Amino acid sequence: MIFGSELDPAVIAAAAWLLAVVVGSAGIHKLLHVDAFRGVMRDYRLFPEALTETLIRVVPIFEVTLAGLLLLAQTRTLAGTLTASLLAVYGFAIGINLARGRTHIDCGCSWNAEGQPLSGWLLLRNAGLVGLGLLSTSTPTPRALGLVDAAVIAATTVTGLLLYFAAEQLLANHARIKMTEAIP
C-alpha cells in the first residue's frame, strides 16, 4: 500500500485505466514505428548496440502487456509497480541525457512527426505518470463497483487523456517556439 490508507476502488481503477491507455498506446506506437523507435534508442546512447536491439523488440511488448495487466484488479498492484518502475527508468534516461546537454534528441514519447526534444518538463510529466502507477497499487476500500462507477471511471479516464494530450501538445509547441527563437 503506497498511499498509507485505503482508497475508493473507482479512483484506483481510473488511475490504472488512464495509465494503461498511455502506456499501451506508447507500446503500440513503438511496434508500428520500429525504425523510429530504433533511432530514439540509439540517440539516447545508454546501451551497447546488441542490448539496444533486444530492448527495441522487448520494450513495446512489455508496455502493451503492462497495459493489459493494469486493467485487471487481480494484477493491478504488480502492473502498477512495474509500470511506475519503467516510467522512472525512462525519467532517469531523460535525466542522464539532459545532464549530458543532449536536449536536441527526440524523447521518443511524442506521436507527432516532429518529435519532442528532451526537457525538464518531461521529467515532471514522467513523475506524474509514476504517481499514477503508484496510485494504482493502493489498497481499495472493500466495496463492489457498479454501473455508475464504470461511468465515472470512463469519464475520468477520458478527461485524464484529454489533459495528458493537451499537456503533450503544449510541451511540443513550447519546444517548437524555442527552436524558432533560436534561429537567427
C-alpha positions, -999 to +999 in steps of 0.1 A: +000+000+000+018+031-013-005+059-001-009+047+035-047+041+036-074+025+016-088+044-014-120+042-032-117+015-059-131+038-086-102+062-080-076+034-082-093+019-113-094+053-131-057+059-124-049+024-137-070+027-168-056+061-177-021+048-173-030+017-193-041+037-222-010+059-221+015+030-218-004+007-241-007+032-269+030+040-265+038+003-269+016+000-299+032+031-314+067+016-309+055-016-325+041+002-355+072+025-359+101+003-351+126+022-372+118+055-354+120+037-320+153+023-330+166+058-338+154+071-305+170+043-286+203+048-304+202+086-298+199+081-260+234+063-261+228+043-230+232+007-241+255-013-263+241-020-297+232-057-290+212-047-259+196-018-278+183-042-304+169-066-278+152-037-260+137-025-293+119-058-295+111-063-258+100-029-245+069-024-267+056-058-259+063-052-222+044-019-224+014-035-241+014-063-215+016-039-186-014-020-201-035-052-201-024-061-166-033-026-153-069-032-165-074-062-142-079-057-105-061-090-098-029-080-114-031-042-109-007-040-080+021-058-098+014-040-130+013-006-113+046-013-096+063-024-128+048+005-148+059+030-123+094+015-123+096+015-161+085+052-162+111+060-136+137+043-158+125+064-187+128+095-165+163+085-155+173+081-191+159+116-199+178+130-169+211+114-179+208+130-214+197+163-200+228+162-178+249+155-208+234+186-225+217+164-252+184+184-253+182+182-290+173+145-292+138+132-295+123+119-262+106+091-281+074+098-263+056+120-288+034+107-316+038+135-340+062+136-369+084+164-355+092+145-323+098+163-290+132+173-277+142+165-241+134+189-214+129+192-177+092+193-183+093+157-194+108+147-161+078+163-144+054+146-167+071+112-160+069+119-123+032+124-126+029+091-146+049+073-119+025+087-094-004+072-113+014+039-113+019+041-076-017+052-070-029+021-089-011-001-064-032+013-035-055-009-014-091-003-024-118+001+002-139-031+002-169-023-020-182-035-053-181-013-083-214-006-100-226+009-133-223+045-120-187+037-110-180+024-145-193+056-160-172+077-136-141+056-144-146+060-181-153+098-178-122+102-156-101+082-180-112+102-210-108+136-191-073+125-180-063+116-215-075+149-228-055+167-202-025+145-209-026+151-246-032+188-242-001+189-219+019+169-245+009+194-272+019+223-250+053+208-244+057+202-282+046+237-290+070+251-264+099+232-279+090+245-314+088+281-302+122+278-285+137+264-317+121+292-338+135+318-314+170+303-316+171+307-354+188+340-363 
